[in-house]
Amino acid sequence: MTKIKVFDVRVDEQAALQQWIERHADEVEVVLTEDSLEGKHLEQLADIDGVSISQTTHFNPEYFQVLAQNGIHHIAQRSAGFDMYDLPAANEAGIKISNVPSYSPQSIAEFAVTRTLALVRHTHRIDRNVALQDFTWDLAVQGRTIESLKIGVLGTGRIGSRVAKIFHGFGAQVYAYDIAPNSELEGILTYVDSLEELVKDIDVLTLHIPGSPENKYLVNEAVLNQAKAGLLVVNTARGIVLDTEALIRKLDDKTIAGAAIDTYENEGPYFKNDWTNKPLEDPVLSHLLERDDVIISPHVAFYTDEAVQNLVDIPLDEVLSYIKNQTAEHIVNP
C-alpha cells in the first residue's frame, strides 16, 4: 500500500487530514507527525513513497539528496510560498516541489482590507485606550472613510484582484501596478506604469505579489521615497517583498503613517510559536512590536476554515498524483 508521511502537522489540520485519510483508506496509509523533516526522520524514509511539508523556516538543501536516495522525488508544500527551498539544488537532485497557489484568496483579501480599516480607523489605539479606561477623543483616534482614499494594489492576481474589488465596493479610487494587467478589472481600478508611479499619490499601498527572488525588497527605500506623506502600508504577501528596515526609516521620518505587517522576512523562528515571556532575539521584530504605528499579526491572513481544508486536500492530492503519474498540477520547478 502507498505510504505518505505528513510533517509539521498542526492541531487545526487534524480534522481535515482525517477526512482525507478516510476518503483514501483503501489505497493510502498516512503517517502524521508534528515534527519537521530533519533529524531522525531523515533516517526513516525507506518505506515512504511521498511527503508533505508545511513550514516557513529554512529547508536544508542537503535533504534533497536524502529524499532522492529513498526514492522520493516530490515534496508537496502546504502553502503558497516556496521561497524556503533552493530550487536549483532541488532540480539537481531530481526533486519536484509543488505548492498550493490558491487555497483561499478571499480569506487573504478580506484580511488585507480588515487591516487597512484598522489603520484608517485606529482601532488598535481605541481598543488599547478603552482597556485602560481612557474614553477620551483625540486626533490620534480620529479616522477617515475608505471611500475618501486612494488605494494602491501591488499585484492583481487571485488575491490582489479581490482586494481591488472590495475596495471598489467601498467607493475608494483603486490604482494598481502589475507586470501583467488583468483586463477583467476594467472599471474596478486604474493601472499605472510603474511601482514608483503607484506610490506617488495613494493613501494605502497593499502588497499582493509572490515572494520570488526577483521580488525581494521590491518595495524598498527608493520606492518609498516617492510616496506621498502619510502613506499606509499593508503586507499580507511575503515578508521578503518589503524592506523592513527601510520601512522603519520611513515611519520615523513620517513619510509612512502606519503599517500592518502579517508577514515578516525573518518570521520563521517566531510566527506560529508561543514566545510568551521569552526574550525575542530579533531586535527588528522587537522594535516593530513596540511601535504604536505598526500592527503585527503572525502570518494569519489566510487562516480560515476554508483555507485549512484546501491546504490539506490539495497537497495530499498532489502527493498521490505524483506517486501514480510522476506529475502534479502545481509543480513550481518544472
N, C-alpha and C positions, 0 to 999 in steps of 0.2 A: 504493500500500500504506500502511496505517496506520503512523504512526511515533510511538513513545513514547520519551521521554527520562527516564532514571532518574538522579537526582542523589544525592550523598552515599553512593556505593556503598562498602561496606566489603569487605575481603578475605573475611570469613566469609560474606558474602551471595553470593559468586560462583557457588558450586555450585548453589544454589537458583535463582539468576537464570538460569543456563544451562539448567536443566531446564525452566523456564517458557518460555524463548525457543524451545527445541526443540519444545515442545508446540504453539507458536503460529507456527511458522516460515512457514507458508503464508499467513498473514494479517497479521502484525505485524513491523515492523522495530523493534528495540530498541537504543537508543544508551545506553551506560553511561558515567558519569563519576564520579570521586571528588570532584569539585568541588561546591560548593553553588550554588544558583540565585541568582547575583548576577554582577556584572561583565560580562564578555564574553558569558556565557551568555544574558543578557537580550537580547542583540542577535542571537541565533542560534536564534530560536524560530519563524521564518516557516514552516518545513516540519514543525513538531512538532504533533502532534494531542493529546497528553496528557503529563502529567508526574507523577512520583512523587518524594517528598522524604522524607528521614529526618534529622531534626535536632532538637536541643533548644535551640538558640540563637534569638535574636530574628529574626523574619521581617519585613522592611521592608514595611509596608502599601502603599507605592508600587508594589511589584512586581505587585500585583493588577491594576492598570490596564494594565501592560505585557503581562501574560498575556492579558487580555481583548482588547487590541488585536491580538493574534496569534491570536485565535480559540480560545484555551484557557480553558475556563470551569470547570475542575475540577482540584483538587490531591489526589492520593492520598497521605496521610501514612502512612509506615511505622512507626507507633507508636500506642499508645492515646491518649497525651497530645496535645492540640492547643492548649494554652494559649499557645503561641508565636505564635498567629495573632490578629489583630484581626478578630473575626468581623463586627462592623458594617461595617468597611471592605471585607471580602470580599463581603458582601451588596450593598453599594453598587456594587461593580464587577461584580456578577453572577457571582461565583466561588463554587462549592461546594467544600467541603472534606470529605473522608472520612477516617476513621481505621480502626484495627484494634482494636475494643473488646475482643476476646478472642483473643489469639494463643497463650497458654499459661498460663491462670490457675493450673494446678497447679504450674508452674515457680516462679511468684512466691510462691505459698502455701508451698511447701516451703522456699524460701529464707528467708521470714519466720520460719518455725519453726526453721530452722537457726541464724539469727542470735539468736533467743531462747535456744536451747540454748547458744550461745557466751557470751552474757551470764550466763546462770544458772550455767554450769559454769566460767566464767572461762578458757575455752580459749585466748584470746589472751594472757592473762597467763602461763599454763602454758607455752605454746609459746615465748614470749619468754624466760622463765626457763631453759628447757631449752637454748635456743640459746646462753645464757651459761654453760651447765654448772652452773646453780643448780638442784639437785634437791630443795630443801627443801620441806616442807609448812608452810603458814601460813594464817591466816584469809583472806588476800587471794585464795586459790585454793580455799577451801572452798565448795562449791556447794550447790545444792538440787535436789530432784527436781521434774520438771514436774507430777507428779500431786499435789504439795503446794501448787500455785499456783492463784491465781485469775487467769484470763486475760480481758482486756477487748478486744473486737474492735470497732473503729470502722468500720462499713460491712460489710454482709453480702451483697454481690453475688457475682459469679463467683469472685472471689479470697477475700474475707473468709469466705464460706461454707465454702470448702475449708480455710482456716486453722482455723476453728472445729471442723470435723470431725476434723482431725489432732490438735488439742489434746485434744479429747474422747476420742480414741483413746488418748492418753497417760494418761487418767484425771484430767485437770485439770477444775476447775469453770470453765465458759466463760460469760461475760456479753457482751452486745453492745448497741450503740446504732445504730439506723438509722431514717431517716425513713420507710422502707417495710419494715417487718419481713417476714421470709420465713417463712411458716407451715411450710415443709418442714423447717425446722431445729428444730422442736419435739422436745424430748428431747435435743437436742445442746447447746443454750445457753438462757440466760435473758435476755430483753430487758429493758432499763431505759428510763426515760422521757426521759433527757437525757444529754448527754455529761458534764456535771458529776457526775451521779449515778454514771455508769460509772466514773469515775476514783477515787471516794472509797474504795473498799475492794478494789481489784485490785492484783496484783503486777506484771502486764505489760500495757501498752497497745500494741496493734499496729494500724497505720493502713492502711485499705483503701478510701479514698474518692477520687473524681476531683479533679484539680487545677483545678476550675472557679472563676470569680471569687468566687462565693458561699462557697466553701470556703477561701479564702485565710486563713491563720492561724486556722483553726477551732480548732486546738489551740494555745492562746495562754497567756499568763501567768495570766489569770483562771481558766482551766480547770485548769492545772497547780497552782494554789494550792489546789485542792480535793483533790489527790492525797494518798494515804497515803504517808508517808515510806518511801523505798526503792523507789519505782516504777521499772520498766524500760520504756523507750520504744523501739519498733521502727517505723521508717518505710521501707516499700517501696512507698509510694504515689507522691505527687508532692511535690517539695520545698516548694512554697508552702503546703501544708496545715499545716505545722508552723512556728511562730515560732522560728527558730533561736536568736536572742538571748535569748528568754525561756527556751528550753531550757537554755542555758548558765547563766543565773542560777539556775535550779532545780537544776542539777547542783552549782553552787557552794554552795548552801545545804543540799545533801544531801536535798532532797525527792525528787529523782530520783537513783537509784544508778548508772544506766548507760543508754546509748543506743546503738542500732545504726542508722546512717543510710546508706541505699542511694541516697537521692535528696536533693539539697541545692538550696535555692532559687536559688542563683547558680552552679549547676554547669556551665553552658554552655561557658565557655572551657576547663574543666579535664577533666571526665569524658569518657572515650574518647580523651583525648590524653596523650601521653607528656611529663611535666614533670620527668623525672629531671634532677637537678642544676640545675634552674631555680628562681629565687625565685618563690613564689606571691604574686600581687598582691592576694589576698583575705585580710585578716587574720583574718576569722572562720573560714574554712576552715583556715587555718594553725593556729589555736588548737584547733580540733576534732581535727586530726591529732596534735597534741601531747598531748592528754589521754589518760590511762590508762583513763578510764571511758567512752570513746566508741570505737566501732568504725565505721570508714568503709569503704564499698565503692562503686565507681564506676558506679552505676545498672546493676547486672548481675543483679538478681533474676530477670529474665525469661530470662536468657541460656542457653538450651539449644538443642539441635539442632531440636527440635520448634518452638520459638518462632521461630527464624530462618527456617525453611521457611514458616511461616504469615505472617510479616511480609513476605515476598516475594510469595507467591502471592496473598494476599487483596488487597493494594493494586493489583497489576497486573491482577487480575480486575476490580477496581473501575474502573480507568482504561479498560479495554476496554468495560465495560458503559456507562460514561458517554459514550464516543465513539459507541457504537452507538445508545444509547437515551436519552441525556441524563438518566440517572438512575443511582444506585448504592445499594447496600444500606445503607451505613454513613455517610450524609451527616450531619454534625454541625450544619450551619446550613441546615436545610430552608426 
